Amino acid sequence: MSATAAVDYNAMDDDAFRAEARAFFESEYPENLRFLPRRLTWAESKPWWMALSKKGWLAPNWPVEHGGMGLEPGKLIIYWEETERAGIGRMPDQGVTMVGPTLIRFGNEAQRAKYLPKILSGENVWCQGYSEPNAGSDLASLRTEAVLDGEHYVINGSKIWTSMAHHATNIYVLVRTDKQVKQQRGISFLLVDMKTPGITFRTIRNIAGHEEFCQVFFDNVRTHKDNLVGKLNEGWTIAKGLLTFERLNIGSPRRPLQAFEQLDTLARAQKLFDDPGFVDRYTQLKMDLNDLGSLYQRYVDKARRGEALGPDISMLKVFAMDTYQKLAELLLEAGAEYGAYADEITLADEKIDLMAQFYTSRPGTIYGGSNEIQRNILSKYVLQLPG
């Protein structure tokens, strides 16, 4: 563990911690990797991964005793906000954000001893095996199956939209282990080495031309029964906890704000504030962005107090992604002929990639649970409307 990891950051004043995080990110993160319109590959992100690991800042959400920063929710949110402000690219970070916290909370000592140090060292790079061709937002209907055979679970099925699977050494998988019970009760959480015989994958090129996703196939793939996390058939409990906190992160106003800042720059360069129609749409979206910031802060404050984030957090995800898409669409319209450029343009001495925001915003209403599913959650569990 790095010596700096033993610092009690939670005892620091929020402003002081924010200043330290901002200074570190701005001085140490590579300039050429800021605000990229895609995820980083493992080769690109490894030097930054190791720099964070050396400082003890790789796993801000892990307890200090496991090599993390031990940040309380309020400080963790500041950490996230400052990474977004600095334009730090998304690494293949499932090991830090998902696997580590899962093993710390639900795993056993042997699993923690085996996997946590390898995440921090970069030896293990994880991807998430959740969605399937016919089980995306309705994840509980998944069909990938695992059957116990002696000392091993045998897995058959496939996962899709598996981010950066082609750069991963390991995958955590939700599998069906009991078909006779309620869907959510028959799911388990398994850890699998990507080099295991029977695993194959194909990359999926997204609309922007980047290969960030894969479909992963499991053909009689064997993983030892010791790789079951938590109890058999209770993997849904683990999955729900991870998805709830993920929605707070997805609901951050930072990405919509970046699009709005680009829209403001473009509007001034194109003299669009002389157009009353544009001003009307611009003003509406500015007010939406302010409301989004207030809503996000409400959930940030709940997290800081250590309160559980209930099903109403689905409202944050819906509002954030809807607002982001509207901003990206207006950005393209305001760009006129420049809106068709699939590259950076220079306006008002600033470089802007108009299409990048559009491409990035499109899947936002799908990942993390589609907005349609989130509205159903709000309808059923918050408004308690009849089904």
KEKE-3310 file (N, C-alpha, C; in steps of 0.2 Angstrom, whole numbers, plus 5000, padded with zeros to 4 digits):
npx = (5004:5003:5011:5004:4991:4987:4983:4971:4959:4945:4945:4949:4945:4931:4934:4948:4951:4946:4954:4966:4964:4961:4973:4982:4976:4976:4989:4996:4989:4989:4990:4986:4976:4964:4947:4943:4932:4929:4931:4946:4959:4967:4981:4983:4978:4985:4998:4993:4984:4994:5001:4991:4989:5001:5001:4991:4978:4970:4959:4947:4935:4937:4940:4953:4961:4961:4969:4963:4957:4947:4937:4923:4905:4903:4916:4920:4912:4916:4929:4925:4919:4930:4938:4930:4929:4943:4943:4947:4949:4939:4944:4947:4939:4931:4936:4940:4928:4917:4920:4930:4923:4912:4917:4923:4912:4903:4911:4922:4936:4946:4944:4945:4959:4964:4960:4960:4973:4978:4970:4973:4987:4986:4986:4975:4962:4946:4929:4912:4899:4884:4872:4862:4858:4844:4841:4842:4839:4829:4835:4834:4828:4838:4847:4859:4867:4872:4878:4881:4895:4902:4917:4916:4907:4898:4896:4885:4880:4878:4884:4881:4886:4897:4908:4924:4928:4938:4950:4951:4956:4948:4931:4916:4901:4883:4873:4861:4855:4845:4830:4818:4813:4807:4812:4822:4827:4834:4847:4865:4881:4896:4914:4926:4940:4946:4953:4949:4945:4933:4928:4924:4924:4917:4921:4912:4908:4905:4893:4901:4913:4921:4928:4922:4914:4909:4902:4901:4904:4900:4904:4902:4910:4921:4921:4929:4920:4923:4923:4911:4902:4896:4880:4873:4861:4858:4863:4856:4854:4866:4869:4859:4862:4874:4870:4862:4870:4878:4869:4869:4881:4880:4870:4877:4879:4889:4893:4882:4884:4897:4893:4884:4893:4900:4890:4887:4899:4899:4888:4891:4901:4894:4885:4872:4864:4857:4846:4829:4822:4832:4838:4827:4826:4839:4839:4829:4835:4846:4840:4835:4847:4851:4841:4844:4857:4853:4845:4854:4863:4854:4854:4867:4869:4862:4869:4881:4876:4876:4864:4853:4851:4836:4823:4819:4830:4831:4824:4834:4843:4835:4832:4845:4850:4841:4841:4855:4854:4846:4853:4864:4858:4854:4866:4871:4862:4864:4877:4875:4882:4893:4890:4889:4902:4914:4924:4936:4932:4937:4932:4930:4943:4944:4944:4931:4922:4908:4900:4905:4899:4885:4886:4891:4880:4869:4868:4865:4852:4850:4860:4864:4852:4838:4829:4816:4813:4817:4807:4797:4800:4800:4786:4780:4787:4789:4778:4768:4759:4746:4750)
npy = (4994:5011:5024:5036:5032:5030:5042:5052:5057:5060:5067:5080:5096:5099:5108:5109:5096:5095:5104:5098:5086:5092:5099:5088:5080:5089:5092:5079:5070:5064:5076:5074:5064:5070:5073:5064:5057:5044:5028:5024:5013:4998:4999:5012:5018:5012:5018:5029:5022:5015:5026:5032:5021:5020:5032:5029:5032:5025:5017:5025:5022:5011:5003:5008:4998:4989:4994:5005:5022:5025:5034:5043:5044:5058:5064:5055:5058:5071:5068:5060:5071:5079:5072:5071:5085:5087:5080:5067:5052:5037:5023:5005:5000:4992:4983:4991:4999:4990:4976:4976:4983:4974:4961:4965:4968:4957:4946:4932:4930:4923:4926:4940:4941:4935:4942:4956:4963:4960:4968:4981:4981:4981:4968:4961:4964:4969:4965:4967:4956:4957:4961:4953:4947:4946:4951:4965:4979:4973:4964:4954:4944:4936:4923:4915:4902:4892:4877:4867:4856:4844:4851:4862:4876:4875:4885:4891:4901:4918:4935:4953:4969:4971:4980:4984:4971:4965:4969:4964:4953:4946:4942:4946:4938:4937:4924:4911:4900:4893:4888:4886:4895:4911:4924:4933:4927:4916:4919:4920:4925:4925:4923:4924:4918:4926:4918:4906:4890:4889:4902:4914:4929:4943:4958:4974:4987:5004:5018:5028:5023:5017:5003:4998:4989:4972:4955:4942:4924:4909:4893:4879:4883:4882:4886:4887:4882:4890:4902:4908:4922:4928:4921:4906:4908:4921:4932:4943:4952:4957:4963:4973:4982:4987:4993:5003:5013:5016:5023:5035:5040:5040:5050:5062:5080:5083:5079:5083:5097:5100:5098:5109:5120:5119:5122:5135:5142:5139:5146:5159:5161:5159:5169:5167:5171:5181:5176:5174:5161:5152:5157:5154:5140:5138:5144:5137:5124:5128:5131:5118:5112:5118:5114:5100:5100:5104:5093:5082:5086:5085:5071:5068:5074:5065:5054:5058:5059:5046:5039:5027:5025:5026:5019:5030:5037:5034:5044:5054:5048:5047:5060:5066:5060:5063:5077:5078:5072:5081:5093:5089:5087:5100:5106:5100:5105:5119:5120:5120:5118:5113:5103:5091:5087:5074:5076:5087:5104:5122:5135:5152:5151:5140:5122:5111:5096:5092:5081:5072:5074:5071:5057:5051:5054:5047:5033:5035:5034:5021:5013:5007:5004:5006:5021:5019:5008:5014:5023:5015:5009:5020:5023:5011:5009:5021:5031:5022:5017:5007:4992)
npz = (5000:4996:5005:5005:5005:5018:5023:5031:5022:5024:5035:5031:5026:5014:5004:5004:5001:4988:4981:4982:4975:4962:4959:4958:4948:4937:4935:4933:4925:4908:4895:4882:4883:4888:4889:4879:4866:4868:4876:4886:4880:4887:4886:4884:4896:4906:4911:4918:4927:4935:4940:4948:4957:4963:4971:4979:4976:4967:4970:4976:4983:4990:5006:5017:5023:5013:5003:4998:4997:5006:5006:5012:5006:5002:5000:4990:4980:4977:4972:4960:4953:4951:4943:4931:4928:4925:4913:4913:4905:4903:4910:4908:4921:4929:4938:4949:4952:4953:4955:4966:4977:4978:4982:4994:5001:4999:4997:5001:5013:5007:4993:4993:4996:4985:4974:4976:4977:4964:4956:4960:4956:4943:4937:4935:4924:4923:4916:4914:4914:4911:4903:4890:4874:4874:4886:4892:4899:4906:4915:4924:4917:4911:4903:4902:4908:4923:4929:4942:4942:4950:4956:4949:4941:4927:4913:4901:4887:4882:4883:4880:4874:4882:4889:4884:4884:4876:4881:4893:4907:4915:4920:4927:4930:4929:4931:4928:4940:4945:4938:4943:4952:4957:4945:4949:4960:4956:4952:4951:4956:4948:4946:4933:4923:4909:4900:4901:4893:4881:4881:4870:4859:4851:4844:4844:4834:4837:4833:4831:4827:4835:4844:4857:4863:4866:4861:4871:4872:4880:4881:4888:4898:4912:4929:4945:4960:4970:4966:4966:4972:4986:4991:4984:4971:4975:4969:4963:4973:4975:4962:4961:4971:4966:4954:4958:4964:4953:4945:4952:4948:4934:4933:4935:4932:4924:4911:4902:4905:4899:4886:4885:4888:4876:4867:4871:4867:4853:4849:4852:4843:4831:4831:4836:4846:4842:4837:4841:4842:4844:4856:4864:4865:4870:4882:4889:4890:4898:4910:4913:4915:4926:4935:4935:4941:4954:4957:4957:4967:4978:4979:4981:4993:5001:5000:5006:5019:5022:5019:5012:4994:4986:4975:4969:4963:4951:4944:4943:4934:4922:4919:4918:4906:4897:4896:4892:4879:4872:4873:4865:4853:4849:4849:4837:4828:4829:4824:4811:4794:4800:4808:4802:4802:4806:4815:4824:4824:4822:4831:4837:4842:4849:4849:4844:4844:4837:4833:4842:4855:4852:4848:4860:4868:4863:4867:4881:4886:4887:4892:4909:4913:4904:4900:4899:4907:4919:4921:4923:4935:4943:4942:4948:4961:4967:4964:4965:4956:4948:4940)
capx = (5000:5006:5010:4999:4984:4985:4980:4963:4956:4939:4946:4950:4939:4930:4937:4955:4952:4945:4960:4972:4962:4961:4980:4985:4973:4978:4997:4998:4985:4992:4985:4983:4971:4959:4941:4942:4925:4928:4935:4953:4961:4971:4987:4983:4977:4990:5002:4989:4982:4999:5002:4986:4990:5007:4999:4986:4972:4967:4953:4944:4929:4939:4943:4961:4964:4962:4973:4960:4957:4943:4933:4916:4902:4904:4923:4920:4908:4921:4934:4922:4918:4936:4940:4926:4932:4949:4943:4950:4946:4936:4948:4944:4939:4926:4939:4940:4922:4912:4922:4932:4917:4908:4921:4924:4905:4899:4915:4925:4943:4951:4942:4948:4966:4966:4959:4960:4979:4979:4966:4977:4993:4984:4987:4968:4958:4939:4924:4905:4895:4877:4867:4862:4854:4837:4840:4846:4837:4826:4841:4832:4826:4844:4847:4865:4866:4878:4876:4887:4897:4908:4920:4915:4901:4898:4893:4883:4876:4882:4883:4882:4887:4902:4912:4931:4930:4944:4955:4950:4959:4943:4924:4911:4895:4877:4871:4855:4857:4839:4825:4811:4810:4806:4818:4827:4829:4838:4853:4871:4887:4902:4920:4928:4946:4944:4957:4946:4943:4926:4926:4926:4921:4917:4920:4906:4910:4899:4892:4907:4918:4926:4927:4922:4909:4910:4898:4905:4901:4902:4903:4904:4915:4921:4925:4928:4914:4926:4922:4904:4902:4889:4876:4870:4854:4856:4867:4852:4855:4873:4868:4854:4866:4879:4866:4859:4875:4880:4864:4871:4887:4877:4866:4881:4877:4896:4893:4878:4887:4902:4889:4881:4898:4902:4885:4888:4905:4897:4882:4894:4905:4890:4880:4866:4860:4852:4840:4825:4821:4838:4838:4822:4828:4845:4837:4825:4840:4850:4836:4835:4853:4851:4837:4848:4862:4850:4843:4860:4865:4850:4856:4874:4869:4859:4875:4885:4874:4876:4857:4852:4848:4830:4821:4818:4836:4829:4822:4840:4846:4831:4832:4851:4851:4836:4844:4861:4853:4843:4859:4868:4855:4854:4873:4872:4858:4867:4883:4874:4885:4899:4887:4891:4909:4915:4930:4936:4932:4940:4928:4932:4950:4943:4942:4925:4920:4901:4897:4907:4893:4880:4888:4891:4874:4864:4866:4864:4845:4849:4864:4863:4845:4835:4825:4809:4813:4818:4801:4793:4802:4797:4779:4778:4789:4788:4771:4764:4753:4744:4754)
capy = (5000:5017:5028:5041:5029:5030:5049:5052:5062:5061:5073:5086:5101:5098:5113:5107:5090:5096:5108:5093:5082:5096:5100:5082:5078:5094:5091:5073:5067:5066:5081:5071:5059:5073:5074:5060:5055:5036:5025:5022:5006:4997:5001:5020:5020:5008:5022:5033:5017:5014:5032:5032:5015:5022:5037:5026:5035:5021:5014:5029:5019:5005:5004:5009:4992:4985:4998:5011:5029:5025:5040:5043:5046:5065:5065:5051:5062:5076:5064:5059:5077:5082:5068:5074:5092:5087:5077:5061:5046:5031:5017:4998:5001:4988:4980:4996:5002:4985:4970:4977:4984:4968:4957:4968:4967:4950:4940:4929:4932:4920:4929:4946:4940:4933:4946:4963:4965:4960:4974:4987:4981:4980:4962:4959:4969:4966:4968:4966:4951:4957:4961:4948:4949:4946:4953:4971:4983:4968:4960:4948:4938:4933:4915:4912:4897:4889:4871:4864:4849:4842:4856:4868:4878:4875:4891:4892:4907:4924:4942:4957:4976:4970:4985:4983:4964:4962:4971:4961:4947:4943:4944:4944:4936:4935:4918:4908:4894:4890:4890:4884:4900:4918:4926:4937:4923:4911:4921:4920:4930:4921:4926:4919:4920:4926:4914:4899:4887:4890:4909:4918:4935:4947:4966:4978:4994:5008:5022:5033:5019:5014:4996:4998:4984:4965:4950:4936:4918:4904:4886:4874:4886:4880:4891:4884:4884:4895:4909:4910:4927:4928:4914:4903:4911:4928:4937:4949:4957:4961:4967:4979:4987:4990:4997:5009:5018:5018:5028:5042:5042:5042:5056:5068:5085:5086:5078:5088:5104:5100:5100:5116:5125:5119:5126:5142:5144:5139:5151:5166:5162:5160:5175:5164:5174:5186:5172:5172:5154:5148:5159:5151:5133:5138:5146:5131:5119:5131:5130:5111:5110:5120:5109:5094:5101:5104:5086:5078:5088:5081:5064:5069:5075:5059:5049:5061:5057:5039:5037:5023:5028:5022:5018:5037:5039:5033:5050:5057:5045:5049:5068:5068:5058:5066:5083:5077:5071:5087:5098:5087:5088:5107:5108:5099:5110:5126:5120:5120:5113:5110:5098:5085:5085:5069:5078:5093:5111:5127:5141:5156:5149:5133:5116:5108:5090:5092:5074:5067:5074:5067:5050:5049:5055:5043:5027:5036:5033:5014:5010:5009:5003:5011:5026:5016:5004:5018:5026:5009:5009:5026:5022:5006:5009:5028:5033:5016:5016:5000:4989)
capz = (5000:4996:5011:5005:5006:5025:5025:5032:5018:5026:5040:5027:5023:5007:4999:5004:4997:4981:4979:4981:4969:4956:4957:4956:4941:4932:4934:4932:4919:4901:4891:4875:4884:4891:4885:4873:4865:4869:4882:4885:4880:4893:4884:4885:4903:4911:4915:4923:4932:4939:4944:4954:4962:4967:4975:4983:4974:4962:4973:4981:4986:4995:5013:5018:5024:5007:4998:4995:5000:5011:5005:5013:5000:5000:4997:4984:4974:4975:4968:4954:4950:4949:4937:4926:4927:4922:4907:4913:4902:4907:4910:4910:4928:4932:4944:4955:4953:4954:4958:4972:4982:4978:4986:5001:5005:4999:4996:5007:5014:5001:4987:4993:4996:4979:4968:4977:4976:4957:4953:4962:4953:4936:4934:4933:4921:4923:4912:4917:4910:4913:4898:4885:4868:4875:4893:4893:4904:4909:4917:4928:4912:4908:4901:4903:4914:4926:4932:4946:4940:4954:4959:4945:4938:4919:4910:4894:4885:4880:4886:4875:4876:4887:4888:4884:4886:4873:4885:4900:4909:4919:4919:4932:4926:4932:4928:4931:4943:4947:4934:4946:4957:4954:4941:4953:4966:4953:4949:4955:4954:4947:4943:4928:4920:4902:4896:4902:4887:4879:4880:4864:4859:4845:4845:4841:4832:4838:4828:4830:4824:4840:4846:4864:4866:4863:4863:4874:4871:4885:4878:4893:4902:4919:4934:4951:4964:4975:4962:4968:4976:4990:4992:4978:4969:4978:4965:4961:4978:4973:4956:4963:4975:4961:4949:4961:4965:4946:4943:4954:4944:4927:4934:4936:4927:4921:4904:4899:4906:4894:4880:4886:4887:4869:4864:4872:4863:4846:4848:4852:4837:4825:4833:4837:4851:4838:4834:4846:4842:4847:4863:4868:4867:4874:4889:4892:4892:4903:4916:4914:4917:4933:4939:4935:4946:4960:4959:4958:4973:4983:4980:4984:5000:5004:5000:5011:5026:5023:5018:5006:4988:4985:4968:4966:4960:4943:4941:4941:4927:4916:4918:4916:4900:4892:4895:4888:4872:4870:4872:4859:4847:4848:4847:4830:4824:4829:4820:4803:4790:4804:4812:4799:4802:4811:4818:4827:4820:4826:4832:4842:4844:4852:4845:4846:4840:4838:4833:4848:4860:4849:4848:4867:4872:4861:4871:4888:4888:4887:4897:4916:4913:4899:4903:4899:4913:4925:4922:4926:4942:4947:4942:4952:4967:4970:4963:4967:4952:4947:4935)
cpx = (5004:5005:5005:4992:4982:4983:4973:4960:4949:4939:4947:4944:4938:4933:4945:4956:4951:4951:4965:4970:4963:4968:4983:4983:4976:4985:4999:4995:4988:4987:4982:4977:4965:4953:4940:4935:4925:4932:4942:4954:4965:4978:4988:4982:4981:4994:4999:4986:4988:5001:4997:4987:4996:5005:4994:4979:4968:4960:4950:4939:4931:4941:4950:4964:4965:4965:4969:4961:4952:4938:4925:4912:4903:4911:4923:4917:4913:4926:4931:4922:4924:4939:4936:4928:4938:4949:4946:4946:4944:4941:4944:4944:4934:4929:4938:4933:4917:4915:4925:4927:4913:4911:4922:4917:4902:4904:4918:4932:4947:4950:4946:4956:4968:4966:4960:4967:4981:4975:4971:4984:4992:4985:4981:4965:4951:4934:4917:4901:4888:4872:4868:4858:4847:4836:4845:4844:4832:4830:4839:4829:4832:4844:4853:4865:4872:4875:4882:4888:4903:4911:4919:4908:4902:4894:4891:4879:4880:4880:4885:4883:4892:4907:4920:4933:4936:4950:4956:4954:4953:4936:4920:4904:4889:4874:4864:4857:4851:4833:4818:4809:4809:4812:4823:4830:4834:4844:4859:4876:4893:4908:4923:4935:4944:4948:4955:4944:4935:4924:4929:4922:4922:4917:4914:4908:4904:4898:4897:4913:4923:4924:4927:4918:4911:4903:4903:4901:4904:4899:4906:4910:4915:4925:4923:4923:4917:4925:4915:4905:4895:4886:4873:4863:4853:4861:4863:4853:4861:4872:4864:4858:4871:4876:4864:4864:4878:4875:4866:4877:4885:4874:4870:4879:4884:4895:4888:4881:4893:4898:4887:4887:4900:4897:4885:4894:4903:4892:4886:4898:4900:4885:4873:4861:4856:4846:4835:4823:4826:4838:4833:4824:4834:4843:4833:4830:4845:4846:4835:4841:4854:4847:4841:4853:4859:4848:4848:4862:4861:4852:4863:4874:4866:4865:4880:4883:4874:4869:4857:4849:4842:4829:4820:4824:4835:4827:4829:4843:4842:4832:4839:4852:4847:4839:4850:4859:4850:4848:4863:4865:4855:4861:4874:4868:4861:4874:4882:4878:4891:4896:4888:4898:4911:4922:4930:4935:4935:4935:4930:4938:4949:4941:4936:4924:4912:4898:4899:4901:4887:4880:4887:4884:4868:4862:4865:4857:4844:4853:4862:4855:4841:4830:4818:4808:4813:4811:4796:4794:4799:4789:4777:4780:4789:4781:4766:4758:4752:4748:4749)
cpy = (5006:5021:5033:5039:5029:5037:5049:5058:5064:5067:5079:5090:5099:5102:5111:5101:5091:5100:5103:5089:5086:5097:5094:5080:5082:5093:5085:5069:5069:5071:5078:5066:5063:5074:5070:5058:5047:5034:5024:5015:5005:4999:5009:5021:5017:5013:5026:5028:5016:5020:5033:5027:5017:5027:5035:5029:5031:5019:5019:5027:5013:5007:5004:5002:4987:4988:5003:5017:5029:5031:5039:5046:5054:5067:5061:5055:5068:5073:5063:5066:5080:5078:5070:5081:5092:5083:5070:5055:5040:5025:5010:4997:4997:4984:4984:4998:4997:4979:4971:4978:4978:4963:4959:4967:4960:4944:4937:4931:4929:4924:4936:4946:4938:4938:4954:4966:4965:4966:4980:4987:4981:4974:4959:4965:4966:4969:4965:4961:4951:4956:4955:4950:4950:4948:4959:4974:4978:4963:4953:4942:4935:4925:4912:4908:4894:4883:4868:4857:4847:4849:4863:4870:4878:4880:4890:4897:4912:4930:4947:4964:4976:4975:4983:4976:4962:4965:4968:4955:4943:4946:4942:4943:4935:4929:4915:4901:4890:4892:4889:4890:4906:4920:4929:4932:4917:4913:4921:4924:4926:4925:4921:4922:4920:4921:4907:4896:4887:4897:4911:4924:4938:4954:4969:4985:4999:5013:5027:5029:5016:5007:4996:4992:4977:4961:4944:4930:4913:4897:4881:4877:4884:4885:4887:4886:4889:4902:4911:4916:4928:4921:4912:4906:4918:4933:4943:4954:4961:4965:4973:4984:4991:4995:5004:5015:5020:5023:5035:5045:5044:5049:5063:5073:5086:5085:5083:5096:5105:5102:5107:5121:5125:5123:5133:5145:5145:5145:5158:5167:5163:5165:5172:5167:5180:5183:5171:5165:5150:5150:5156:5144:5133:5139:5140:5126:5121:5130:5122:5109:5112:5116:5102:5094:5101:5097:5082:5080:5085:5074:5063:5070:5069:5054:5051:5059:5050:5035:5032:5027:5024:5022:5025:5040:5038:5039:5054:5055:5047:5056:5069:5066:5061:5073:5083:5077:5078:5093:5096:5088:5096:5109:5106:5104:5117:5126:5120:5115:5110:5104:5091:5082:5080:5070:5085:5099:5116:5133:5145:5154:5143:5128:5112:5102:5090:5085:5070:5068:5070:5060:5048:5050:5050:5036:5028:5035:5025:5011:5012:5007:5008:5015:5024:5012:5008:5021:5021:5009:5014:5025:5017:5007:5016:5031:5028:5016:5009:4998:4988)
cpz = (5000:5003:5011:5006:5013:5027:5026:5028:5020:5032:5037:5026:5016:5002:4998:5000:4990:4978:4977:4975:4963:4954:4955:4949:4936:4930:4931:4926:4912:4897:4885:4876:4887:4886:4879:4872:4865:4875:4880:4884:4886:4892:4886:4892:4908:4915:4920:4929:4937:4943:4950:4959:4966:4972:4980:4982:4968:4964:4978:4985:4990:5001:5013:5019:5018:5001:4995:4999:5006:5011:5007:5007:4998:4997:4990:4978:4972:4970:4961:4950:4947:4943:4931:4924:4923:4915:4907:4910:4906:4905:4910:4917:4932:4938:4950:4957:4955:4958:4965:4978:4983:4983:4993:5005:5005:4998:5002:5008:5009:4995:4987:4993:4989:4973:4969:4975:4968:4953:4954:4958:4945:4933:4931:4930:4920:4918:4915:4912:4913:4908:4893:4879:4869:4883:4894:4900:4909:4911:4920:4923:4909:4908:4902:4909:4916:4930:4936:4944:4944:4957:4955:4943:4931:4916:4903:4892:4882:4883:4880:4878:4882:4886:4889:4886:4882:4876:4892:4901:4913:4918:4925:4929:4931:4928:4931:4933:4946:4942:4937:4951:4953:4951:4945:4958:4963:4950:4954:4952:4954:4944:4938:4924:4912:4897:4897:4895:4887:4879:4874:4864:4852:4846:4841:4840:4833:4833:4826:4828:4829:4843:4854:4867:4863:4865:4865:4874:4876:4882:4883:4896:4909:4923:4941:4956:4969:4972:4963:4973:4980:4990:4985:4977:4972:4975:4963:4966:4977:4967:4957:4966:4970:4956:4952:4962:4958:4944:4946:4950:4937:4927:4935:4930:4923:4913:4900:4900:4901:4887:4880:4885:4879:4865:4865:4867:4855:4845:4848:4845:4831:4826:4833:4842:4848:4836:4840:4847:4845:4854:4867:4870:4871:4881:4893:4894:4897:4910:4918:4917:4925:4937:4940:4941:4953:4962:4961:4965:4979:4984:4983:4991:5004:5005:5005:5018:5027:5022:5012:5000:4986:4977:4965:4962:4952:4940:4939:4934:4921:4914:4915:4908:4895:4891:4891:4881:4869:4868:4866:4853:4845:4846:4839:4825:4823:4825:4813:4799:4794:4807:4809:4799:4808:4813:4821:4822:4825:4826:4838:4846:4849:4848:4848:4841:4841:4838:4839:4854:4858:4850:4855:4870:4870:4865:4878:4890:4888:4892:4904:4918:4909:4903:4904:4906:4919:4926:4925:4933:4946:4947:4948:4960:4971:4970:4965:4963:4950:4940:4929)
residu = (MET:SER:ALA:THR:ALA:ALA:VAL:ASP:TYR:ASN:ALA:MET:ASP:ASP:ASP:ALA:PHE:ARG:ALA:GLU:ALA:ARG:ALA:PHE:PHE:GLU:SER:GLU:TYR:PRO:GLU:ASN:LEU:ARG:PHE:LEU:PRO:ARG:ARG:LEU:THR:TRP:ALA:GLU:SER:LYS:PRO:TRP:TRP:MET:ALA:LEU:SER:LYS:LYS:GLY:TRP:LEU:ALA:PRO:ASN:TRP:PRO:VAL:GLU:HIS:GLY:GLY:MET:GLY:LEU:GLU:PRO:GLY:LYS:LEU:ILE:ILE:TYR:TRP:GLU:GLU:THR:GLU:ARG:ALA:GLY:ILE:GLY:ARG:MET:PRO:ASP:GLN:GLY:VAL:THR:MET:VAL:GLY:PRO:THR:LEU:ILE:ARG:PHE:GLY:ASN:GLU:ALA:GLN:ARG:ALA:LYS:TYR:LEU:PRO:LYS:ILE:LEU:SER:GLY:GLU:ASN:VAL:TRP:CYS:GLN:GLY:TYR:SER:GLU:PRO:ASN:ALA:GLY:SER:ASP:LEU:ALA:SER:LEU:ARG:THR:GLU:ALA:VAL:LEU:ASP:GLY:GLU:HIS:TYR:VAL:ILE:ASN:GLY:SER:LYS:ILE:TRP:THR:SER:MET:ALA:HIS:HIS:ALA:THR:ASN:ILE:TYR:VAL:LEU:VAL:ARG:THR:ASP:LYS:GLN:VAL:LYS:GLN:GLN:ARG:GLY:ILE:SER:PHE:LEU:LEU:VAL:ASP:MET:LYS:THR:PRO:GLY:ILE:THR:PHE:ARG:THR:ILE:ARG:ASN:ILE:ALA:GLY:HIS:GLU:GLU:PHE:CYS:GLN:VAL:PHE:PHE:ASP:ASN:VAL:ARG:THR:HIS:LYS:ASP:ASN:LEU:VAL:GLY:LYS:LEU:ASN:GLU:GLY:TRP:THR:ILE:ALA:LYS:GLY:LEU:LEU:THR:PHE:GLU:ARG:LEU:ASN:ILE:GLY:SER:PRO:ARG:ARG:PRO:LEU:GLN:ALA:PHE:GLU:GLN:LEU:ASP:THR:LEU:ALA:ARG:ALA:GLN:LYS:LEU:PHE:ASP:ASP:PRO:GLY:PHE:VAL:ASP:ARG:TYR:THR:GLN:LEU:LYS:MET:ASP:LEU:ASN:ASP:LEU:GLY:SER:LEU:TYR:GLN:ARG:TYR:VAL:ASP:LYS:ALA:ARG:ARG:GLY:GLU:ALA:LEU:GLY:PRO:ASP:ILE:SER:MET:LEU:LYS:VAL:PHE:ALA:MET:ASP:THR:TYR:GLN:LYS:LEU:ALA:GLU:LEU:LEU:LEU:GLU:ALA:GLY:ALA:GLU:TYR:GLY:ALA:TYR:ALA:ASP:GLU:ILE:THR:LEU:ALA:ASP:GLU:LYS:ILE:ASP:LEU:MET:ALA:GLN:PHE:TYR:THR:SER:ARG:PRO:GLY:THR:ILE:TYR:GLY:GLY:SER:ASN:GLU:ILE:GLN:ARG:ASN:ILE:LEU:SER:LYS:TYR:VAL:LEU:GLN:LEU:PRO:GLY)
# end
